[in-house]
């Protein structure tokens, strides 16, 4: 028997929070009794033409290394990506991890599936409309035309109508693709052309959008038209009129899934398909009277309305604060410090355990484009940019790509739920966030999708700012640097040397001004060619750069002339530096196997801060000193 990891993985979609939380409410008692933590990998994929964005959302499922979990659950009919759902199921099966599908049976796998029987609740609902409210003509506003749930709900609608001698005309069947805007447009257009007795919507979200549009157009519900939904989401009961809908009893689904997983982990067989009956919930939108339940729901909602508004304002302030801290950070390390300090003090939305995990290369390696840095998925090791564990900001490191919550240690008998959501630019994911248990940000009213979108925008802006700074620095370096030697040119001298001279003069500190000129440069060019002449210049430049302190400046002042300046507190460094440069030239010449003897004349002066001479005056003095040394050398060579 395999050793337990004490972890269950769930693949879910954030647009179906009500279903997810309901399943968790039914699943958690079993998970707690078996000492399992629950890891929820949550995308916000939708049926959308923005395929790159959807790809980036779906990549969150790659974050889960399935072999590190005891079991898994896939919302196969709610990921808004059926092929991805099937792949996740098959991958778990391949690794020998017990898995249950919620929604869609996976053919030829033997994977158990828990299916909500849409037909029972839908049959109740349509029968209710016809027999209790005497509906004759209905318009059906569907979801995705090929979606398994939509197909079932439409089929039952047709069957019930036909059983009562009615028909659903083809022109009265519409597909909204689960899009609330499209659903509103369809309902508004139909209502103004030929109002039916009822609109039957494939889910509550499109029903709520449709009801809102009808009210905006001046229609009175349910007097002018009836409307129904499906799913029994929380907003349906507080809306006016309360939406007549169907509950899928996802709490029962969660409890059932737990019992199936328990059997699978014990090596027992499980039924291929377990059906959970759905049931109609009658509401005011079909003309039924409030039985007291909706009033209680609305009362509770209204009692919290001020708190909800306050929370919304508070969330807006947090978004602005986090956005500013991220986008204005001067570098990655400053970002880590600033944002960690914020979340250690502000835990109202993100809770006392929160991670912001980033691919730090995205904010450090600023030259390449995103496609060159980021992998297509979550194969990289991510840095815990922010790690808040039990209310404290901690410094931790991820051990490997499977270490998704660095620093967290499972305690026996203590059960947690972790939610993982992606951060990406189009299809390229550069990080993820982690929230634990009942973090308020996961509440639908708090708008987790919009919250993360703002964080993504802030991180993108930060990278743009850092990259602009990097490119400006590169351009400045190109502008100020001699391309042959890498030393400063005349522009670099004006920008760096002149301020240094002024600073040393103001604080009363002497400077060394040193002039270096390559000996016999004309002879090298004439006898060995200009390529060897260039080698001589580069060799001397390298020797100078390696021989001066880090806070000194070396400048290629002319063709084979170099200027060196630096603060010299005691006026005693120059002689030693001159000696070091000469030795570097000798050693580098030998290493480069130059076909000629390479030397350089070097003269320097030490400035007097009290003297009125300018920097140019001192440069001329150093040049004269160097020239005198060169003159003596040539005189000596001529005698020889």
C-alpha positions in Angstrom: 0.0 0.0 0.0 1.4 3.4 -1.0 2.4 5.8 1.8 -0.1 8.6 2.1 0.8 12.2 1.1 -2.2 13.5 2.9 -3.2 15.6 -0.1 -6.2 15.6 -2.5 -6.1 17.6 -5.7 -9.2 19.3 -7.2 -9.3 20.7 -10.7 -11.9 23.5 -10.8 -13.0 26.7 -12.5 -13.4 30.0 -10.6 -16.5 31.0 -12.6 -18.4 28.1 -10.8 -17.5 29.1 -7.2 -20.9 28.2 -5.9 -20.7 24.6 -7.2 -17.1 24.3 -6.0 -17.8 25.6 -2.5 -20.9 23.4 -2.2 -18.9 20.3 -3.3 -16.2 21.2 -0.7 -18.8 21.5 2.0 -19.9 17.9 1.3 -16.3 16.6 0.8 -14.5 18.3 3.8 -16.0 16.1 6.6 -14.6 13.0 4.9 -11.2 14.7 4.1 -10.9 15.9 7.7 -11.7 12.5 9.1 -9.0 11.0 6.8 -6.5 13.9 7.6 -6.3 15.1 4.0 -5.4 18.7 2.9 -7.2 19.8 -0.2 -5.4 21.5 -3.1 -7.7 23.3 -5.5 -6.2 24.3 -8.8 -8.5 27.0 -10.2 -8.6 28.7 -13.6 -10.9 31.3 -15.0 -11.1 29.8 -18.4 -14.2 30.5 -20.4 -15.7 29.9 -23.8 -13.9 32.8 -25.4 -12.1 33.7 -28.7 -9.1 34.9 -26.7 -7.3 31.5 -27.0 -3.9 32.6 -25.7 -5.4 34.1 -22.6 -7.5 30.9 -22.0 -4.3 28.8 -22.5 -2.6 30.8 -19.8 -5.4 30.2 -17.4 -5.6 26.5 -18.1 -1.8 26.1 -17.5 -2.6 26.3 -13.7 -3.4 22.6 -13.9 0.2 21.9 -15.0 1.2 23.1 -11.6 -0.2 20.0 -10.0 2.3 17.1 -10.0 -0.4 14.4 -9.7 2.0 11.7 -8.4 2.3 13.8 -5.2 -1.4 13.4 -4.3 -3.4 10.6 -2.8 -6.4 11.2 -5.0 -7.9 13.7 -7.4 -11.2 15.2 -8.5 -12.0 16.9 -11.8 -15.0 19.1 -12.5 -15.1 17.7 -16.1 -18.2 19.6 -17.2 -17.2 22.9 -15.6 -13.6 23.6 -16.7 -14.9 25.2 -19.9 -12.3 23.0 -21.6 -13.5 19.4 -22.1 -10.4 18.2 -23.8 -8.2 19.4 -20.9 -10.6 17.8 -18.4 -10.2 14.4 -20.1 -6.4 14.7 -20.3 -6.3 15.5 -16.5 -8.4 12.4 -15.8 -6.3 10.1 -18.0 -3.0 11.5 -16.6 -4.1 10.6 -13.0 -5.2 7.2 -14.1 -1.8 6.7 -15.8 0.0 7.5 -12.6 -2.2 5.2 -10.6 -3.8 8.0 -8.6 -7.5 7.4 -7.7 -9.6 9.9 -9.4 -13.3 10.8 -9.7 -14.9 12.8 -12.5 -17.8 15.2 -11.7 -20.0 15.7 -14.6 -18.7 13.8 -17.7 -18.0 10.0 -17.9 -14.5 9.4 -19.4 -14.9 6.5 -21.9 -12.7 3.4 -21.7 -10.9 4.4 -18.5 -12.9 2.9 -15.7 -12.8 6.2 -13.9 -15.8 6.6 -11.7 -18.1 9.5 -12.5 -20.6 11.4 -10.3 -23.2 12.9 -12.5 -26.0 15.3 -11.5 -29.1 14.1 -13.3 -30.1 17.3 -15.0 -33.2 15.6 -16.4 -35.1 15.2 -13.1 -34.9 18.8 -12.0 -35.4 20.1 -15.5 -38.5 17.9 -16.0 -39.9 19.2 -12.7 -39.3 22.8 -13.8 -40.8 22.6 -17.3 -43.8 20.6 -16.1 -44.4 23.2 -13.4 -44.4 26.0 -16.0 -46.9 24.2 -18.2 -49.2 22.7 -15.6 -49.2 25.3 -12.8 -48.7 28.5 -14.9 -50.3 27.4 -18.2 -47.3 28.3 -20.4 -47.9 27.7 -24.1 -44.9 29.3 -25.9 -41.3 29.3 -24.5 -38.0 30.6 -25.7 -35.0 28.5 -24.7 -31.7 30.5 -24.0 -29.0 27.8 -24.1 -25.4 27.7 -23.1 -22.8 26.1 -25.3 -24.6 24.3 -28.1 -22.3 21.2 -27.7 -22.1 21.3 -23.9 -23.4 18.1 -22.3 -25.5 19.9 -19.7 -27.0 22.2 -22.3 -27.9 19.3 -24.5 -29.7 17.5 -21.7 -31.6 20.5 -20.5 -32.8 21.4 -24.0 -33.8 17.8 -24.7 -35.9 17.5 -21.6 -37.5 20.9 -22.3 -38.6 19.6 -25.7 -39.8 16.3 -24.3 -42.0 17.8 -21.6 -43.5 20.3 -24.0 -44.3 17.6 -26.5 -45.9 15.4 -23.8 -48.3 18.3 -23.2 -49.1 18.8 -26.9 -46.7 21.8 -27.2 -43.6 22.4 -29.3 -40.4 24.3 -29.0 -40.0 25.9 -32.4 -36.4 25.9 -33.9 -36.6 29.7 -34.2 -37.2 29.9 -30.4 -33.9 28.1 -29.5 -30.9 30.3 -29.0 -27.3 29.7 -27.9 -25.6 32.2 -25.6 -22.5 30.2 -25.1 -22.9 30.9 -21.4 -22.2 34.6 -22.2 -24.4 37.0 -20.1 -24.0 39.9 -22.6 -25.2 37.8 -25.5 -28.0 36.3 -23.4 -29.2 39.9 -22.6 -29.1 40.9 -26.2 -31.1 37.8 -27.3 -33.8 38.3 -24.6 -34.1 42.0 -25.3 -34.5 41.4 -29.1 -37.0 38.6 -28.7 -39.1 40.5 -26.1 -39.5 43.5 -28.3 -40.4 41.4 -31.4 -42.6 38.6 -30.1 -42.8 38.2 -26.3 -43.2 34.5 -25.3 -44.9 33.2 -22.2 -41.6 32.2 -20.6 -37.9 32.3 -21.1 -36.2 29.1 -20.0 -32.5 29.8 -19.5 -29.8 27.1 -19.3 -28.3 28.5 -16.1 -29.0 31.1 -13.4 -26.3 33.5 -14.6 -27.9 34.0 -18.0 -31.3 34.0 -16.3 -30.2 36.8 -14.0 -28.7 38.8 -16.9 -31.9 38.3 -18.9 -34.2 39.3 -16.1 -32.2 42.4 -15.5 -32.4 43.3 -19.2 -36.1 42.8 -19.3 -36.5 45.1 -16.3 -34.3 47.7 -17.9 -36.6 47.6 -21.0 -39.6 48.3 -18.8 -41.1 44.8 -18.6 -42.6 43.6 -15.3 -41.6 40.1 -14.1 -43.5 37.8 -13.7 -46.6 39.7 -14.9 -45.3 40.3 -18.5 -43.2 37.2 -18.9 -41.9 34.3 -16.7 -38.2 33.4 -16.5 -36.3 30.4 -15.1 -32.7 29.3 -14.6 -30.7 26.4 -13.5 -28.0 25.9 -10.8 -29.5 27.6 -7.8 -26.6 30.1 -7.3 -26.7 32.3 -4.3 -27.7 35.5 -6.1 -30.9 33.8 -7.5 -32.5 33.7 -4.1 -31.9 37.4 -3.2 -32.7 38.8 -6.7 -36.2 40.2 -7.2 -38.1 38.4 -8.4 -36.2 35.3 -7.0 -35.3 33.0 -9.9 -37.2 29.7 -10.3 -34.3 27.3 -10.8 -32.9 23.8 -10.2 -30.5 22.8 -7.4 -27.9 20.3 -8.4 -27.2 19.3 -4.7 -23.5 19.7 -5.0 -23.1 19.1 -1.3 -24.4 15.6 -1.9 -22.0 15.3 -4.8 -19.1 16.2 -2.5 -20.1 13.7 0.1 -20.6 11.0 -2.6 -17.2 11.7 -4.1 -15.5 11.3 -0.7 -17.1 7.9 -0.2 -16.0 6.8 -3.7 -12.4 7.9 -3.2 -12.3 6.2 0.2 -13.3 2.9 -1.5 -10.8 3.4 -4.4 -7.9 4.1 -2.0 -8.8 0.8 -0.2 -8.6 -1.1 -3.5 -12.4 -1.5 -3.8 -14.4 -1.3 -7.0 -16.6 1.7 -7.6 -19.7 2.1 -9.8 -18.8 3.6 -13.2 -21.6 6.2 -12.8 -23.4 7.5 -9.8 -26.4 9.7 -10.4 -27.5 12.5 -8.1 -31.0 13.7 -8.7 -31.6 17.4 -9.2 -34.7 19.2 -8.0 -36.7 22.3 -8.9 -36.6 25.3 -6.5 -39.7 27.4 -7.2 -39.3 31.1 -7.1 -41.1 34.3 -7.8 -39.8 34.7 -11.4 -42.3 32.0 -12.6 -45.2 33.5 -10.7 -45.0 31.5 -7.5 -45.4 33.3 -4.1 -42.7 33.8 -1.6 -43.0 31.1 1.0 -40.8 33.1 3.4 -37.5 31.7 2.4 -36.7 34.5 -0.1 -37.6 37.2 2.4 -35.2 35.7 4.9 -32.4 35.5 2.2 -33.0 39.1 1.2 -33.1 40.2 4.8 -29.7 38.6 5.5 -28.4 40.1 2.2 -29.6 43.6 3.1 -28.2 43.3 6.6 -24.8 42.8 5.1 -25.2 45.3 2.2 -23.3 48.1 4.0 -20.5 45.7 4.9 -20.3 44.5 1.3 -20.1 48.1 0.1 -17.4 48.8 2.7 -15.5 45.7 1.7 -15.7 46.7 -1.9 -14.2 50.1 -1.1 -11.6 48.5 1.1 -10.7 46.1 -1.7 -10.3 49.0 -4.1 -7.9 50.6 -1.7 -5.9 47.4 -1.3 -5.7 46.9 -5.1 -4.4 50.5 -5.5 -1.8 50.0 -2.7 -0.6 46.7 -4.0 -0.5 48.0 -7.6 1.6 51.0 -6.6 4.0 48.8 -4.5 4.5 46.4 -7.3 4.6 48.7 -10.3 6.8 51.4 -8.7 9.4 49.0 -7.2 13.0 49.9 -8.3 14.0 46.3 -8.5 12.9 42.7 -7.7 14.4 42.6 -4.1 12.7 45.9 -3.2 9.4 44.4 -4.6 9.7 41.4 -2.3 10.4 43.5 0.8 7.6 46.1 0.1 4.8 43.7 -0.8 5.7 41.3 2.0 5.5 44.1 4.5 2.1 45.1 3.2 0.6 41.6 3.4 2.0 40.9 6.8 0.0 44.0 8.1 -3.0 43.6 5.8 -4.6 40.2 5.9 -8.3 41.1 5.7 -8.7 39.7 2.1 -5.9 37.3 1.5 -5.9 35.7 4.9 -3.1 34.8 7.3 -1.5 32.3 4.9 -0.8 33.6 1.4 1.8 33.1 -1.3 2.8 35.2 -4.3 5.1 32.9 -6.3 7.0 34.3 -9.3 9.5 33.2 -11.8 12.0 35.8 -10.7 13.8 35.7 -14.0 10.8 37.5 -15.5 11.8 40.6 -13.4 15.5 40.1 -13.4 16.4 39.1 -17.0 15.1 42.2 -18.7 16.6 41.9 -22.2 14.7 39.0 -23.8 11.0 39.0 -24.6 8.6 37.0 -22.5 8.5 34.1 -24.9 12.3 33.6 -24.5 12.1 33.6 -20.7 8.8 31.9 -19.8 7.9 28.3 -20.3 4.6 27.3 -21.7 3.2 26.0 -18.4 4.5 25.6 -14.9 7.7 23.5 -15.3 9.9 26.1 -13.6 11.0 26.5 -10.0 9.2 29.6 -8.6 10.5 32.0 -6.0 8.3 32.8 -3.0 8.2 36.5 -3.6 5.7 36.8 -0.7 5.3 34.1 1.9 2.8 34.8 4.7 2.4 31.8 6.9 0.1 31.9 10.0 0.2 35.7 9.9 4.0 36.2 9.6 6.1 37.1 6.6 8.8 34.5 6.3 11.7 33.9 4.0 11.5 30.4 2.5 12.8 28.7 -0.7 11.0 26.2 -2.8 12.9 22.9 -2.8 11.6 21.7 -6.2 8.8 22.5 -8.7 6.4 20.3 -6.7 6.9 22.3 -3.5 4.0 24.6 -4.1 3.6 26.0 -0.5 7.2 26.4 0.7 7.6 26.4 4.5 4.2 24.9 5.1 4.3 21.6 7.1 1.2 19.4 7.4 0.2 18.9 11.0 -1.6 15.7 11.9 -5.3 16.3 12.5 -5.2 19.8 11.1 -7.0 20.1 7.7 -6.7 23.0 5.2 -7.9 23.9 1.8 -5.4 25.7 -0.5 -6.5 27.6 -3.7 -4.0 28.0 -6.5 -4.6 30.6 -9.3 -2.4 31.6 -12.2 -0.6 34.8 -13.1 0.3 35.1 -16.7 0.7 37.4 -19.8 -1.4 35.8 -22.5 -0.3 32.1 -22.7 2.9 32.6 -20.8 2.6 32.0 -17.0 5.1 33.6 -14.7 3.7 32.8 -11.3 0.7 31.9 -9.2 -1.0 32.9 -5.9 -2.1 30.7 -3.1 -4.9 31.4 -0.6 -5.8 29.2 2.3 -9.1 28.1 3.7 -11.7 30.9 3.9 -9.7 33.7 2.5 -12.2 36.5 1.9 -10.7 37.2 -1.5 -12.1 33.9 -2.8 -15.6 35.1 -2.1 -17.3 35.9 -5.4 -18.3 39.4 -4.1 -14.6 40.2 -3.7 -13.9 39.6 -7.4 -10.8 37.4 -7.3 -10.5 37.5 -11.1 -10.4 41.3 -11.2 -8.0 41.4 -8.2 -5.5 39.0 -9.9 -5.9 40.9 -13.2 -4.8 44.1 -11.5 -1.8 42.3 -10.0 -0.9 41.0 -13.5 -1.1 44.5 -14.9 1.1 45.8 -12.1 3.8 43.1 -12.6 3.7 43.8 -16.4 4.1 47.5 -15.8 7.0 46.8 -13.4 8.7 44.8 -16.0 8.2 47.5 -18.6 9.6 50.1 -16.3 12.6 48.0 -15.3 13.2 47.1 -19.0 13.0 50.8 -20.0 15.5 51.5 -17.2 17.8 48.7 -18.4 17.6 49.8 -22.0 18.3 53.4 -21.1 21.3 52.3 -19.1 22.5 50.2 -22.1 22.0 53.2 -24.4 23.8 55.5 -22.0 26.7 52.9 -21.7 26.9 52.8 -25.5 26.9 56.6 -25.7 29.5 57.0 -22.9 31.7 54.0 -23.8 34.5 53.6 -26.3 33.5 50.6 -28.4 37.0 49.2 -29.0 38.2 49.2 -25.4 35.1 49.3 -23.2 36.6 52.3 -21.3 34.7 55.6 -21.0 35.0 58.0 -24.0 35.0 61.8 -23.8 31.2 61.9 -23.1 31.7 59.4 -20.2 34.6 61.6 -19.0 32.4 64.7 -18.8 29.6 62.8 -17.1 31.7 61.0 -14.5 35.1 62.7 -14.2 34.1 66.3 -13.9 31.6 65.6 -11.0 34.3 63.6 -9.2 36.8 66.4 -9.5 34.2 68.9 -8.1 33.3 66.6 -5.2 36.9 66.0 -4.2 37.6 69.7 -4.4 34.6 70.4 -2.2 35.5 67.9 0.5 39.2 68.9 0.4 40.5 65.5 -0.9 43.3 65.3 -3.4 43.0 63.4 -6.7 45.4 61.6 -9.0 45.3 62.7 -12.7 47.3 60.2 -14.8 48.0 60.3 -18.5 49.1 57.1 -20.4 50.4 57.0 -23.9 51.4 53.9 -25.9 55.1 54.0 -26.9 56.1 53.5 -30.6 52.5 53.3 -31.7 53.3 54.5 -35.3 56.0 51.9 -35.6 53.5 49.1 -34.5 51.0 50.3 -37.1 53.6 50.7 -39.9 55.4 47.4 -39.4 52.6 45.1 -38.1 49.5 46.7 -39.5 46.5 48.4 -37.9 44.9 45.2 -36.7 47.9 44.7 -34.4 47.7 48.4 -33.5 44.2 47.8 -32.3 45.4 44.8 -30.3 48.0 47.1 -28.7 45.3 49.6 -27.7 43.0 46.9 -26.3 45.8 45.3 -24.3 46.8 48.6 -22.7 43.1 49.4 -22.0 42.6 46.0 -20.3 45.8 46.5 -18.3 44.7 49.9 -17.1 41.2 48.7 -16.2 42.6 45.8 -14.2 45.1 48.0 -12.4 42.9 50.8 -11.0 40.6 50.8 -7.9 36.9 50.3 -8.5 35.9 53.9 -7.9 38.5 55.3 -10.3 37.8 56.1 -14.0 39.7 55.2 -17.1 39.1 57.1 -20.3 40.3 56.5 -23.8 41.2 60.1 -24.4 42.5 59.8 -27.9 43.8 57.3 -30.4 46.5 55.7 -28.2 46.1 58.1 -25.2 44.4 57.2 -21.9 43.4 59.3 -19.0 43.0 57.9 -15.4 41.4 59.9 -12.6 40.5 58.9 -9.0 40.3 60.2 -5.5 43.6 59.7 -3.7 43.1 60.5 0.0 46.8 60.4 0.9 48.2 61.2 -2.5 50.2 57.9 -2.3 48.3 55.6 -4.6 49.5 56.9 -7.9 53.0 55.4 -7.9 51.8 51.9 -7.0 49.0 52.0 -9.6 51.5 53.2 -12.3 53.7 50.2 -11.4 50.7 47.8 -11.5 49.7 49.0 -14.9 53.2 48.6 -16.3 53.3 45.0 -14.9 49.8 44.2 -16.4 50.9 45.4 -19.8 54.0 43.2 -19.7 52.0 40.1 -18.5 49.1 40.7 -20.9 51.4 41.2 -23.9 53.1 37.9 -23.1 49.8 36.1 -22.8 48.5 37.6 -26.1 51.9 36.6 -27.8 52.2 40.0 -29.4 54.9 40.1 -32.0 56.4 43.3 -30.6 57.4 44.8 -27.3 54.5 46.8 -25.9 55.1 49.6 -23.3 53.4 52.8 -22.4 54.6 56.1 -20.9 52.7 57.2 -17.8 52.8 60.6 -16.1 50.6 61.8 -13.3 50.0 64.8 -11.0 48.3 65.0 -7.6 45.7 67.8 -7.3 45.7 70.3 -4.5 42.0 71.0 -3.4 43.0 74.5 -2.3 44.5 75.3 -5.7 42.4 77.3 -8.2 43.5 75.1 -11.2 40.7 73.5 -13.2 40.5 69.9 -14.2 41.7 70.8 -17.7 44.7 72.5 -16.2 45.7 69.3 -14.3 45.1 67.2 -17.4 47.6 69.4 -19.2 50.1 69.0 -16.4 49.7 65.2 -16.4 50.1 65.2 -20.2 53.3 67.3 -19.9 54.6 65.0 -17.3 53.9 62.0 -19.4 55.4 63.7 -22.5 58.6 64.4 -20.6 58.9 60.7 -19.6 58.3 59.7 -23.3 60.9 62.2 -24.5 63.5 60.8 -22.1 62.6 57.2 -23.3 63.0 58.2 -27.0 66.3 59.9 -26.2 67.5 56.8 -24.5 66.4 54.6 -27.4 68.1 56.9 -29.9 71.4 56.6 -28.1 71.1 52.9 -28.0 
